[in-house]
Amino acid sequence: MQNSARPRVGFWERHQKRIAPWLFLAPAMIMFLVYVIFPIFQSIDISFYEWDGLSPKTWVGFGNYVELMGDEAFYTSLKNNVIWLVLYMLAVPVGLGIALYLNQSVFGIRLVKSLFFFPFVISQVVVGLVFSWFYDPSYGLLAKLLGVFGLPGIPVLADEHYVTYGIIAAGLWPQIAYCMILFLTGLNNVNPEQVEAGRIDGATGWTMLRHIILPQLRPATFLAIVVTVIGALRSFDMISIMTQGGPFGSSRVLAYYMFEQALSEYGYRMGYGSAIATVLFLIMMVYITIFIVRMFKAERRAR
């Protein structure tokens, strides 16, 4: 009589579908924990000490945060970060508008796409240098354009009232290109059947965009907003290249002020710099969390 018992199934065969995805994710998760999560908590821990990076740490508790509350340069940096955050969000609707314009099949549209894509592929350092020359009040293109109308050149980067807005305009150039790419990718994934159904129902223009296109662009919109917020709050390279925080510290943001306090020739106050970084991290997390919660609530209402 033959043995009708089923062959014994091992642990791997029974749980392969559950374990395999985690094995593929494990390297990325380990790298994320080691190079992102751990440094965040390490920076928060250092913010409670007075430390120059070499000598033994001195515990000061919330002393660095108390000092921040009376630091005028910190409030200037915080104000500039708020301005960056508000104006940088223009990259999302402008990027969407350009993507809608480029999402058509006409002769030469690929060349036009490449021209709009160009700012994204060049270095931020190059962008900063280009706009520094553009703003030069003597021979810059802006001065030449103003001269056509009989107006004198404006020293944008040397005027504390204009400098932050000038740097933001430079940063918006590649950021708009990045948002445009995200929206172009999203538009390629729009369901053509829904678009055709909308046309049959008489939807055109703004009605088509609001009720059919934009709901399908939510993943791209979410990514564009999050990346833009992070880019605005961690702005550093443009300021370092174009003004180095000047004039008189008026263009500082939190990321650059953190660098000045912790790593520049002005001093090696690692604890104070970590406190600034912690405040910047909390602002970023609060803003992104609020946006994510609002997005989930909107999706639940849509269902």
MOJO-V913414 format. One record per residue. N is the residue number from 1. RES is the residue in three letters. NEAR is the number of other C-alpha atoms within 12 Angstrom. Layout:
BEGIN
n = {N/N}
res = {RES/RES}
near = {NEAR/NEAR}
END
This chain:
BEGIN
n = {1/2/3/4/5/6/7/8/9/10/11/12/13/14/15/16/17/18/19/20/21/22/23/24/25/26/27/28/29/30/31/32/33/34/35/36/37/38/39/40/41/42/43/44/45/46/47/48/49/50/51/52/53/54/55/56/57/58/59/60/61/62/63/64/65/66/67/68/69/70/71/72/73/74/75/76/77/78/79/80/81/82/83/84/85/86/87/88/89/90/91/92/93/94/95/96/97/98/99/100/101/102/103/104/105/106/107/108/109/110/111/112/113/114/115/116/117/118/119/120/121/122/123/124/125/126/127/128/129/130/131/132/133/134/135/136/137/138/139/140/141/142/143/144/145/146/147/148/149/150/151/152/153/154/155/156/157/158/159/160/161/162/163/164/165/166/167/168/169/170/171/172/173/174/175/176/177/178/179/180/181/182/183/184/185/186/187/188/189/190/191/192/193/194/195/196/197/198/199/200/201/202/203/204/205/206/207/208/209/210/211/212/213/214/215/216/217/218/219/220/221/222/223/224/225/226/227/228/229/230/231/232/233/234/235/236/237/238/239/240/241/242/243/244/245/246/247/248/249/250/251/252/253/254/255/256/257/258/259/260/261/262/263/264/265/266/267/268/269/270/271/272/273/274/275/276/277/278/279/280/281/282/283/284/285/286/287/288/289/290/291/292/293/294/295/296/297/298/299/300/301/302/303}
res = {MET/GLN/ASN/SER/ALA/ARG/PRO/ARG/VAL/GLY/PHE/TRP/GLU/ARG/HIS/GLN/LYS/ARG/ILE/ALA/PRO/TRP/LEU/PHE/LEU/ALA/PRO/ALA/MET/ILE/MET/PHE/LEU/VAL/TYR/VAL/ILE/PHE/PRO/ILE/PHE/GLN/SER/ILE/ASP/ILE/SER/PHE/TYR/GLU/TRP/ASP/GLY/LEU/SER/PRO/LYS/THR/TRP/VAL/GLY/PHE/GLY/ASN/TYR/VAL/GLU/LEU/MET/GLY/ASP/GLU/ALA/PHE/TYR/THR/SER/LEU/LYS/ASN/ASN/VAL/ILE/TRP/LEU/VAL/LEU/TYR/MET/LEU/ALA/VAL/PRO/VAL/GLY/LEU/GLY/ILE/ALA/LEU/TYR/LEU/ASN/GLN/SER/VAL/PHE/GLY/ILE/ARG/LEU/VAL/LYS/SER/LEU/PHE/PHE/PHE/PRO/PHE/VAL/ILE/SER/GLN/VAL/VAL/VAL/GLY/LEU/VAL/PHE/SER/TRP/PHE/TYR/ASP/PRO/SER/TYR/GLY/LEU/LEU/ALA/LYS/LEU/LEU/GLY/VAL/PHE/GLY/LEU/PRO/GLY/ILE/PRO/VAL/LEU/ALA/ASP/GLU/HIS/TYR/VAL/THR/TYR/GLY/ILE/ILE/ALA/ALA/GLY/LEU/TRP/PRO/GLN/ILE/ALA/TYR/CYS/MET/ILE/LEU/PHE/LEU/THR/GLY/LEU/ASN/ASN/VAL/ASN/PRO/GLU/GLN/VAL/GLU/ALA/GLY/ARG/ILE/ASP/GLY/ALA/THR/GLY/TRP/THR/MET/LEU/ARG/HIS/ILE/ILE/LEU/PRO/GLN/LEU/ARG/PRO/ALA/THR/PHE/LEU/ALA/ILE/VAL/VAL/THR/VAL/ILE/GLY/ALA/LEU/ARG/SER/PHE/ASP/MET/ILE/SER/ILE/MET/THR/GLN/GLY/GLY/PRO/PHE/GLY/SER/SER/ARG/VAL/LEU/ALA/TYR/TYR/MET/PHE/GLU/GLN/ALA/LEU/SER/GLU/TYR/GLY/TYR/ARG/MET/GLY/TYR/GLY/SER/ALA/ILE/ALA/THR/VAL/LEU/PHE/LEU/ILE/MET/MET/VAL/TYR/ILE/THR/ILE/PHE/ILE/VAL/ARG/MET/PHE/LYS/ALA/GLU/ARG/ARG/ALA/ARG}
near = {4/5/6/6/8/7/8/9/11/9/11/12/13/12/13/14/13/14/15/14/14/15/14/13/14/14/13/15/17/16/14/15/16/15/14/15/16/16/19/23/20/22/28/29/28/35/37/30/29/30/29/24/20/11/12/13/19/21/16/20/20/21/20/34/27/17/23/30/19/13/17/16/28/36/24/28/36/33/21/39/39/29/28/39/35/23/30/40/32/29/40/36/28/27/36/36/23/29/33/29/20/30/25/17/12/12/10/12/17/15/13/19/26/17/20/29/27/21/28/25/19/20/19/28/22/22/30/33/25/25/32/33/24/29/34/27/25/20/19/24/20/26/23/21/20/21/17/12/11/10/13/19/24/27/25/34/39/28/23/24/20/22/35/40/30/34/49/42/32/38/44/38/36/35/43/38/36/37/43/43/37/36/39/31/26/28/33/20/22/24/18/15/13/20/27/17/16/22/18/12/13/13/19/18/15/14/17/22/23/17/21/27/34/27/27/26/29/28/24/33/34/28/27/36/37/31/27/39/37/29/34/40/40/36/41/35/30/42/45/27/28/36/33/29/35/29/21/17/30/34/45/44/43/43/39/39/45/39/33/31/30/29/22/18/10/15/19/22/32/36/40/43/41/41/43/42/40/30/33/34/28/18/24/27/19/17/24/25/19/15/20/21/16/15/22/17/13/14/15/10/9/10/8}
END
